[in-house]
């Protein structure tokens, strides 16, 4: 670990939020309702972030402080409070993006109202937090991956085995794996190839639909999925990975994937392994095998290979520097 991990995100209760200035709440709820360009996941993140900010305003300045009265120095205090709390630079930047978007909405639609005639985006001009990292990215080695597969097989944890291997071999994201439907077992391999395509899956992008793409998987993934489906039995849920509770079968959530990696996969390996590292591990393995970075880019669904190279190439020695001496 590079630095101490930040505490879990601030939890805002309904009672706390009810104490917030009514006009501030009205504006925030209106803005969120009109932000149809955002994905459902972004809406959820923005809703949490704006609540944290508005509660901070209430607790710092009292119930009468309105958004149009907030200045740059006030926002700087808020941002610094997050940094002192140990929030990662990524977490701080998410809240910056949310609050800046809120300010822009107010400027665009309330600029002619008396209270907002001189209102400015108070996030502008406040420096971004210095980049920091909580954990060093360490790819899952072949030995570690085999250990995970062996242990999950012995435990007959067929769902997690199928999910882990599927995420690795396809290089898919957490938000993509939860969308895979069981119908993929009816799909034929790509003609003349040794792999399959899934149905189209929403990846990243704006709005409710966003961007979509199919993801690739191989015969081994199909074998593990079949094992899971045999153990799962009959139900009407169309999704491949599910949770069962009180006879109710529901599509798995991203938070469940996170929990499984934190509490089961990490325990098997003996170190922290998060779901996203499977993408970087797969990409790194492709590059270590001598294949072109464009192959990794296509598998991971990146628009540009520079993203793959910058964030998903975890090789220790990417260049041989011996020749310069």
Beta strands, then each sheet from edge to edge (+ up, - down):
strand 1: 195-197
strand 2: 201-202
strand 3: 212-213
strand 4: 216-218
strand 5: 242-245
strand 6: 248-251
sheet 1: 1+ 4-
sheet 2: 2+ 3-
sheet 3: 5+ 6-
end
